[in-house]
Amino acid sequence: MKKIAWITDTAAQLDDAFIQKYDVHVLPLSVVFADGTYRESIDLTQEEFYDKLRVTKVSPKTSQPAIGEMLALYEKLEAEGYDLAIALHLSSGLSGTIESARSAAEMTGFKVYPIDSKIGSFPMVKMIEAGSGMLESGKEIEEVVAVLEEMTAKSHLSFIPSSLNQLHKSGRVSGTQNFLSNLLNIKLVITFVDGVTVMKEKVRSIKRAKNNVTEALRAEMAAGTVTEVAAIHCNNARDAEIWKNELLQEFPDLTVEVVQLSVCVGVHAGEGTTGLSWLAK
């Protein structure tokens, strides 16, 4: 069998056990504050990021892995005896990481299959799990890549910012919109559509916003296409756990886990954000 490596970025938020089990190599996304650039999970923990975010006067920016970093990883993998790699990265609608991966793949003699996940977080984890299982069962690499690309269209991620303060700081909404949102308790439901985040709904109260997201899940549950869901959050595990328990009361057989989102999402969505994510069959 060929020796195949998995490559992804910190948008997937993989834990150490998963990384070791599936032999995944993770390239860090970065956050740029006024005092410097910090690589996610290396130079900056989740806690440290939100501590800095609360006090910073200038909203931070995000940065993709450098192409040189990708080339160095590809060369390292080749030197270690890998035959090829599958590189699954954050949506091209949010980051240039996948384009850099494609460019780097063309610049090296090491075979790399870059895949645009068209999303982030939980579905990326499920894609790696599925792809790894297919490889272990003897599927050809081209078939695995084709299936993973099909899976990107079946991924769902919707989130509800706790407030529009961070979206305002990062230039996504105006000061007037932010003021009215706080005054009237307006909540936005933001979801991925073909790899790009779009505002799906604007409603009064978090209860209505959560029901809007849950209703999309109910539709797919009725079709029998979802067995696992992630209650996602930006430094708000408490509310994500509450949502998880609400889902389990309605769907006792559903597997639900609480998943922290990348700090790069926190840069724009802000602390307190919650949501749901899944990958349909």
TIDO-302635 format. One record per residue (C-alpha): residue number from 1; x, y, z. Coordinates in pm, 1 decimal, padded with zeros to 6 digits. Each point is the difference from the previous one (the first is absolute). Layout:
BEGIN
<NUM,<X,Y,Z>>
...
***
This chain:
BEGIN
<1,<00000.0,00000.0,00000.0>>
<2,<00108.4,00354.1,-00066.0>>
<3,<00096.9,00215.6,00294.7>>
<4,<-00245.7,00292.3,-00002.3>>
<5,<00002.5,00307.2,00222.2>>
<6,<-00292.0,00222.4,00089.1>>
<7,<00055.8,00375.6,00011.6>>
<8,<-00241.9,00259.6,00132.2>>
<9,<00001.0,00330.3,00189.5>>
<10,<-00111.4,00113.5,00343.0>>
<11,<-00349.6,00084.5,-00126.3>>
<12,<-00072.4,-00371.4,00053.3>>
<13,<00087.4,00029.8,00372.9>>
<14,<00135.0,-00355.3,00031.5>>
<15,<00101.9,-00139.6,00336.0>>
<16,<00327.8,-00185.6,00055.2>>
<17,<-00162.1,-00344.0,00008.9>>
<18,<-00164.6,00055.0,-00340.1>>
<19,<00322.5,00134.9,-00150.1>>
<20,<00193.8,-00305.7,00109.9>>
<21,<-00269.5,-00251.2,-00098.3>>
<22,<-00039.3,00128.2,-00354.7>>
<23,<00356.8,00122.9,-00054.3>>
<24,<-00103.8,00360.8,-00063.5>>
<25,<00241.7,00287.7,-00050.9>>
<26,<-00152.0,00333.1,00104.0>>
<27,<00103.7,00337.1,-00141.3>>
<28,<-00085.5,00289.3,00233.6>>
<29,<-00214.4,00294.9,-00098.8>>
<30,<00115.8,00323.7,00159.6>>
<31,<-00152.7,00297.5,00175.8>>
<32,<00161.6,00339.5,-00047.6>>
<33,<-00031.5,00235.8,00297.8>>
<34,<00159.5,00342.6,00022.5>>
<35,<00287.6,-00147.9,00201.0>>
<36,<00078.1,-00284.0,-00238.2>>
<37,<-00108.6,-00314.2,-00180.8>>
<38,<-00102.6,-00309.8,00195.5>>
<39,<-00033.6,-00351.1,-00142.9>>
<40,<-00313.6,-00174.3,00119.9>>
<41,<00062.9,-00287.9,00243.2>>
<42,<00374.5,00074.6,-00000.3>>
<43,<00055.7,00359.2,00112.5>>
<44,<-00350.1,00062.2,00130.0>>
<45,<-00254.3,-00209.2,00189.3>>
<46,<-00375.3,00054.5,-00023.8>>
<47,<-00000.7,00160.0,00346.0>>
<48,<00288.2,00233.5,-00082.9>>
<49,<-00166.5,00104.5,-00324.4>>
<50,<-00326.7,00103.7,00165.3>>
<51,<00186.9,00176.1,00280.2>>
<52,<00177.5,00210.3,-00264.1>>
<53,<-00315.1,00048.7,-00207.5>>
<54,<-00187.9,00151.8,00294.6>>
<55,<00257.7,00272.8,00059.9>>
<56,<00136.0,00076.4,-00347.1>>
<57,<-00088.9,00338.5,-00146.2>>
<58,<00072.9,-00109.0,-00358.1>>
<59,<-00185.4,-00305.4,-00127.3>>
<60,<00241.3,-00279.2,-00097.6>>
<61,<00024.2,-00151.6,-00346.5>>
<62,<00050.5,-00357.9,-00109.6>>
<63,<00278.8,-00141.8,-00212.8>>
<64,<00040.3,-00325.5,-00192.4>>
<65,<00305.0,-00228.5,00020.6>>
<66,<00288.9,00119.4,-00214.9>>
<67,<00062.8,-00189.7,-00323.0>>
<68,<00356.5,-00058.6,00115.5>>
<69,<-00133.9,-00178.2,00305.5>>
<70,<-00203.2,-00227.8,-00224.9>>
<71,<00298.0,-00076.1,-00222.9>>
<72,<00210.5,-00082.5,00304.0>>
<73,<-00267.2,-00241.4,00122.7>>
<74,<-00030.7,-00169.3,-00340.0>>
<75,<00377.8,-00045.0,-00019.4>>
<76,<00006.1,-00137.9,00354.8>>
<77,<-00272.4,-00253.0,-00078.5>>
<78,<00181.6,-00115.1,-00313.7>>
<79,<00322.2,-00040.2,00197.7>>
<80,<-00188.7,-00210.0,00256.3>>
<81,<-00110.7,-00244.0,-00266.9>>
<82,<-00354.4,00114.0,-00069.2>>
<83,<-00120.0,-00067.1,-00354.4>>
<84,<-00259.4,00278.1,-00006.2>>
<85,<-00227.5,00218.7,00211.5>>
<86,<-00360.1,00118.0,00007.4>>
<87,<-00022.0,00365.4,00108.1>>
<88,<-00346.6,00094.8,00126.1>>
<89,<-00023.2,00369.0,00079.7>>
<90,<-00233.4,00274.0,00120.6>>
<91,<-00249.9,00134.4,-00252.9>>
<92,<00146.9,00213.1,-00277.2>>
<93,<-00286.4,00238.9,00070.7>>
<94,<00164.4,00087.6,00331.7>>
<95,<00370.2,-00051.8,-00058.4>>
<96,<00262.3,-00025.1,-00272.8>>
<97,<00147.8,-00309.9,00165.7>>
<98,<-00129.1,-00243.1,-00262.6>>
<99,<00136.2,00213.9,-00284.9>>
<100,<00340.3,00006.8,00166.4>>
<101,<-00018.2,-00378.5,00038.8>>
<102,<-00074.1,-00038.7,-00370.4>>
<103,<00289.4,00226.1,-00092.9>>
<104,<00234.8,-00179.5,00236.5>>
<105,<-00109.7,-00337.1,-00140.0>>
<106,<00096.8,00115.2,-00350.1>>
<107,<00342.1,00112.7,00123.1>>
<108,<00106.1,-00331.5,00150.0>>
<109,<00065.4,-00346.9,-00133.1>>
<110,<-00198.0,-00145.4,00291.0>>
<111,<-00356.1,-00094.2,-00097.1>>
<112,<-00263.0,00199.8,00191.1>>
<113,<-00376.8,-00001.5,-00052.0>>
<114,<-00134.5,00336.1,00130.2>>
<115,<-00372.2,00003.0,00086.5>>
<116,<-00212.2,00305.1,00077.1>>
<117,<-00225.3,-00108.3,00288.8>>
<118,<-00230.9,00296.9,-00075.5>>
<119,<-00051.9,00020.9,00375.0>>
<120,<00191.2,-00030.5,00328.7>>
<121,<-00013.9,-00177.3,00334.1>>
<122,<-00196.2,-00323.1,00060.4>>
<123,<-00069.0,-00104.7,-00363.2>>
<124,<00374.3,00008.4,-00070.3>>
<125,<00050.2,-00253.4,00279.7>>
<126,<-00267.5,-00227.6,-00143.1>>
<127,<00153.8,00024.2,-00348.9>>
<128,<00339.5,-00112.3,00127.6>>
<129,<-00160.4,-00288.5,00188.4>>
<130,<-00192.4,-00111.2,-00308.5>>
<131,<00295.0,00036.8,-00234.0>>
<132,<00228.3,-00191.7,00231.6>>
<133,<-00252.0,-00282.9,00019.3>>
<134,<-00022.0,-00018.1,-00377.2>>
<135,<00378.0,-00016.7,-00035.1>>
<136,<00020.5,-00277.5,00257.6>>
<137,<-00261.7,-00196.7,-00193.7>>
<138,<00219.7,00018.7,-00311.5>>
<139,<-00173.1,00276.0,-00196.6>>
<140,<00212.8,00177.9,-00259.3>>
<141,<00114.1,00352.4,00086.0>>
<142,<-00192.5,00154.0,-00291.2>>
<143,<-00324.0,-00155.8,00122.9>>
<144,<00062.4,00120.6,00355.5>>
<145,<00064.6,00355.3,-00119.5>>
<146,<-00315.0,-00005.4,-00214.4>>
<147,<-00213.9,-00116.0,00293.8>>
<148,<00147.4,00265.9,00229.3>>
<149,<-00077.6,00269.2,-00256.3>>
<150,<-00358.8,-00127.7,-00016.7>>
<151,<-00021.4,00015.2,00380.0>>
<152,<00071.8,00373.4,-00001.9>>
<153,<-00347.2,00058.6,-00145.2>>
<154,<-00158.7,-00192.6,00288.6>>
<155,<00163.3,00199.9,00277.7>>
<156,<-00189.8,00248.0,00214.8>>
<157,<00114.5,00260.9,00248.3>>
<158,<-00214.9,00281.8,00137.8>>
<159,<00089.0,00230.2,00285.0>>
<160,<-00154.1,00280.1,00202.7>>
<161,<00228.6,00278.4,00124.7>>
<162,<-00075.5,00097.0,00358.6>>
<163,<00011.1,00363.9,-00108.8>>
<164,<00108.2,00196.0,-00305.8>>
<165,<00279.6,00177.1,00189.1>>
<166,<00283.5,-00201.4,-00151.9>>
<167,<-00158.9,00000.2,-00345.1>>
<168,<-00008.5,00378.1,00031.3>>
<169,<00363.5,00018.9,00113.7>>
<170,<00110.8,-00217.1,-00290.9>>
<171,<-00195.2,00215.6,-00246.3>>
<172,<-00275.4,-00252.0,-00079.8>>
<173,<-00289.8,00214.8,00127.4>>
<174,<-00045.7,00373.5,00049.6>>
<175,<-00011.8,00182.5,00329.8>>
<176,<-00369.7,00071.4,-00050.6>>
<177,<-00076.3,-00365.9,-00065.3>>
<178,<00193.6,-00096.5,00310.6>>
<179,<-00180.0,00257.4,00214.6>>
<180,<-00346.7,-00104.3,-00120.3>>
<181,<00083.9,-00368.0,00041.8>>
<182,<00097.3,00050.2,00363.7>>
<183,<-00298.1,00225.4,00064.1>>
<184,<-00259.3,-00231.2,-00155.8>>
<185,<00168.2,-00332.9,00088.4>>
<186,<00032.1,-00093.7,-00366.0>>
<187,<00186.9,-00322.8,-00070.2>>
<188,<00155.7,-00098.9,-00331.4>>
<189,<00005.6,-00356.1,-00129.1>>
<190,<00305.6,-00040.3,-00222.9>>
<191,<00050.7,-00311.7,-00209.0>>
<192,<00227.9,-00139.2,-00270.2>>
<193,<-00129.3,-00000.7,-00356.8>>
<194,<00237.7,-00149.2,-00257.0>>
<195,<00299.0,00079.9,00218.3>>
<196,<-00095.5,00357.6,00083.9>>
<197,<-00161.1,00129.0,00319.9>>
<198,<-00329.7,00178.1,-00055.2>>
<199,<-00260.4,00147.6,00231.3>>
<200,<-00289.4,-00246.2,-00006.7>>
<201,<-00236.7,00165.3,00246.5>>
<202,<-00035.9,00306.3,00221.5>>
<203,<-00233.2,-00067.9,00294.9>>
<204,<-00095.7,00134.0,00340.6>>
<205,<00139.0,-00208.4,00290.2>>
<206,<00251.1,-00282.7,00025.1>>
<207,<-00285.9,-00251.5,00039.2>>
<208,<-00133.8,00076.2,-00346.8>>
<209,<00348.5,-00005.0,-00148.4>>
<210,<00075.0,-00340.6,00151.8>>
<211,<-00331.9,-00137.4,-00122.0>>
<212,<00081.7,00121.6,-00350.7>>
<213,<00325.6,-00197.6,00001.9>>
<214,<-00156.5,-00303.2,00166.3>>
<215,<-00280.5,-00003.6,-00257.6>>
<216,<00256.1,-00062.9,-00275.4>>
<217,<00129.8,-00293.7,00202.0>>
<218,<-00353.1,-00133.4,00055.5>>
<219,<-00056.4,-00008.6,-00375.5>>
<220,<00309.8,-00210.7,-00057.1>>
<221,<-00074.4,-00219.0,00301.6>>
<222,<-00341.3,-00072.2,-00149.7>>
<223,<00174.7,-00110.7,-00319.2>>
<224,<00227.4,-00226.7,00203.2>>
<225,<00320.3,00156.0,-00127.3>>
<226,<00154.6,00120.3,00328.2>>
<227,<00124.4,-00210.0,00292.2>>
<228,<00265.7,00231.7,00147.3>>
<229,<-00013.9,00370.3,00085.0>>
<230,<00240.3,00246.5,00156.9>>
<231,<-00116.8,00278.9,00228.4>>
<232,<00264.3,00255.3,-00096.5>>
<233,<00108.4,00307.8,00191.9>>
<234,<00250.7,00281.0,00045.1>>
<235,<00107.4,-00021.1,00365.5>>
<236,<-00357.1,-00075.3,00106.4>>
<237,<-00003.3,-00368.5,00096.1>>
<238,<-00277.8,00061.0,00253.1>>
<239,<-00261.6,00103.9,-00256.8>>
<240,<00123.4,-00263.5,-00245.8>>
<241,<-00056.3,-00266.6,00267.9>>
<242,<-00352.2,00132.8,00058.0>>
<243,<-00073.3,-00024.0,-00372.7>>
<244,<00148.4,-00351.1,-00007.2>>
<245,<-00232.7,-00111.8,00279.5>>
<246,<-00299.3,00156.0,-00174.3>>
<247,<00082.5,-00196.7,-00315.1>>
<248,<00037.9,-00324.6,00193.2>>
<249,<-00341.2,00049.2,00159.8>>
<250,<-00154.1,00031.0,-00346.9>>
<251,<00223.1,-00257.9,-00170.8>>
<252,<00113.3,-00258.1,00260.9>>
<253,<00186.9,-00211.8,-00257.6>>
<254,<00197.2,00291.4,-00143.5>>
<255,<00372.2,00025.3,00079.0>>
<256,<00077.7,00356.6,00106.1>>
<257,<00337.5,00139.5,00101.5>>
<258,<00107.8,00346.8,00105.8>>
<259,<00267.8,00147.7,-00225.8>>
<260,<00202.2,00319.0,00042.7>>
<261,<00038.4,00202.6,-00319.2>>
<262,<00333.2,00128.2,-00127.7>>
<263,<00110.2,00332.9,00143.5>>
<264,<-00001.4,00124.1,-00359.9>>
<265,<-00379.8,-00027.9,00014.1>>
<266,<00006.3,00182.0,00332.5>>
<267,<00179.4,00292.3,-00164.2>>
<268,<-00313.0,00070.1,-00204.3>>
<269,<-00292.1,-00164.3,00181.1>>
<270,<00114.9,00093.9,00349.6>>
<271,<-00002.3,-00163.9,00339.4>>
<272,<-00327.1,-00165.1,00102.0>>
<273,<-00091.4,-00124.3,-00347.4>>
<274,<-00187.3,-00331.4,-00014.8>>
<275,<-00132.0,-00216.0,-00283.2>>
<276,<-00044.6,-00345.3,-00147.9>>
<277,<00195.9,-00194.4,-00259.4>>
<278,<-00041.9,-00338.2,-00166.4>>
<279,<00086.5,-00206.7,-00305.6>>
<280,<-00295.1,-00173.5,-00166.2>>
<281,<00027.9,-00345.9,-00151.4>>
***
